[in-house]
Amino acid sequence: MDRIYRRIEKHTAGLSVFLALLLALMVTGGICGRAEASAAARLQEHLSGEVLRFHVLANSDSEADQEVKLKVRDAVIAYLQEEMPESADAEEAARWVRSRIDRIEELSRETAARNGSDDPVSAAVTTCWFPDRTYGDLTFPAGNYKALRIEIGEGAGHNWWCVLYPGLCFLDSTHAVMPEEGKKKLKNVLTEEEYSRINAGSDFRIGWYFW
């Protein structure tokens, strides 16, 4: 009987050690997860103050409405490439865009009409929520960002994102890409770890992205 009790005690002790280790791993994982979430939130908050984004919403997902969206996008980007001056920071860029918002809205409306749309068009610099979005090798975390927002009709179709500052985005095939000039500006205003977190080739970013 004593041998049976000793066996039971031995197995119970082993199970207790296993459960204690499992609990420690769960607690450690929870702490690390919360720390990572907090770091990601701080990164997004800092990044949101350093960039100005561009958001075009189509009326619907019909082929015609999506084509109008792209035509409006191209017209506005061409206008900004020609007219938008160098800005010291994102706030200065936003002020300039606001000062030209009537012209941007007019251009968007004219472009939509020229491509067969009679939907109303509105343009404004506002704060919008964006999901995770990749521009070339940079991925911006989800969150609220200041953006030039152009809405066509109901604004219920798939939309399109880009960056206006720093460094006006350009198109690589059908994707928006941030130029090297913009990347350099971001490196100057972000910490080395923050920049690593948004860089596609970084272990930091890979860890954050899959958290």
N, C-alpha and C positions, 0 to 999 in steps of 0.2 A: 504493500500500500504506500509506504514511504517513497518507493521508487516512482510510483505513478504520480504522487504529489510533486516530486522533484521535477519530473518531466513536464507536468502542467505549468509549474512555476517557471521553468526554463523557456517554454514556448510563449508564456505570457510576457516574460521579460523581453524576449525577442520582438514580439508584436508591439510592445510599448515603445521600444527603441525605434522600430520602423515607423510607427505613427508619429512619434516625436519628430523624426527627420522629415516626414512628409509634411507635417504642420509647419516646420521651419522653412521648408522650400516654398510652401504656399504663402507664408507671411512675407518672405523675402521677395518672391515674385510680385506680390501685391504692392510692396513698397517701391520696387523698381518700376512697376507699371505706372504708379502714381507719379513718380519722379519724372518718368519719360513723358507722360501726358502734360505735366506742368512745364517741362522744357519746351515741348512742342507748342503749347499755348503762348509762352513768352516769345518764342521765335515768330509765330504768326502775328502777334501784337506789334513786335518791332518791325517786321517786314511790311506790315500794312501801312506804317507811317512813312515808308521809304519808296513806295511805288504808287503809280497811278495806272489803273487798268482800263481796258476798253471792252465793252460788252454790247453786242448787237443781238437783239431778239427778233426772230422771224414771227410773222403773223400766225403761221401754222407749219405743219410738217409736209405740206403738199410740195411737189417738185417745183411749182411756179413760185411759191412763197419762199422756199429755201434759196432759189436762184436770185430773187429780189434781195434777200438778206446779204448774199455774197456781193452783189453789185453795189449795194449801199456801203458795205464794209470797204470794198476796194476804193470807192470814191472818197470816203472819209479819210482813209489812210493816205491816199495820194495828196489830198488837201493838207493834211497834217505834215507830211514829209516836206512839202514845199513851204508851208507857212510857219510851222511851229518852231520857235527859237530855242536855243539852248537854255535850260533852266538850272538854277542853283540847287533846287530840291523838288520833291514831289508836290509840296504845297504851292510853290511858284508855278509849276506846270499846270496844276489844277486851276489856279487863278487865271492863267492865260486862256485855258480852254473855256472857262466860264465866260470870259470876256468875248469869246467868239461863238458862244453856244447858239445864237440865233442863226448865224451863217451856217454852222454845222447842221442844224435842224433843217434849214432851207435846202441845203445841198442834198441831204438825205431824202427829203420829200421829193425834190425834183428827180433824183435818181430813181426812186421807187416808181414815180409816175411814168418816167421814160421807159421803164421796163414792164409796163402794163398793170401796175398796182395803183388802186385809188384808196388804199388804206391810209388812215392818219398816221403820222410819224411824229414822235416826240424825242427830244434829246435833253439830257441834263447831266451834271456832275453830281453824283450821289454815292451813298454807301450801299454796297450790294454784298450779299453772301455768295461766295464762290466755293465750289468743291475743290479737292486736290486737282491741280492743273499743271501739266508739264509743257514747258516751252524749250524745245531742244533738249539740253541736258540739265535744265533747272526745273525743279518741281516746287511749286508754291503750295504750302499747306492750306487746307480748307479754313474758311473764316470770313470775316467782314473786311472788305477793302474799298477804298475810294475808287470810283471808276466813272468814265464817260459812258453813259448808258443810253443806247438808242433803241427805242421800242417801235416796232412796226405793227400796226393794227392791234390785234389781241395780245401779241407778244407770247403766244402759246406754243410756238414751235421750238425746235432745237436751236440753241443760240451759239454764239461764237465769242471767244475770248482772245484778248491780246494784251500787250503792255504798251503804254504810251510813255512812261517814264520809270526808270532811267533807260534811255536808248529805245527809240520807237521800234517796235517789233517789225520784222519783215516775214514774208511767206517763203517757206521752204516746201515746195509742192503745195500741199493743202494745209500745212501746219505752221503755226506761228512760232517764230524762233527769236530769242533775244540776242542781239548782236554783241560782239566782244566789248564794245564800248560800254554797253549797259551792264555787262557782267563785272567789268572793272569798277564801275561806280558802286555796284552792290557790295563788292569785296571791301571797298573803302568804308562803307557804313555799317556792315555786319561784322561780328566777331568771326574769327577763323572757324570756330565750331559751328556757328550759325550758318555760315556759307557752306560748310561741309555738309550740313544737314539737308540743304536744298539741291546739292550737286548730285547728279545721277550716278557718278562714278565713285561716290564716297561711301565708306562703311557706315558712317554716321547716318547718312540719309536712308540707306537701305534698312538699317535698324529701325529708324523712326517710321518709315513708310509702312513697314509690315507690322508695326505695333498694334 
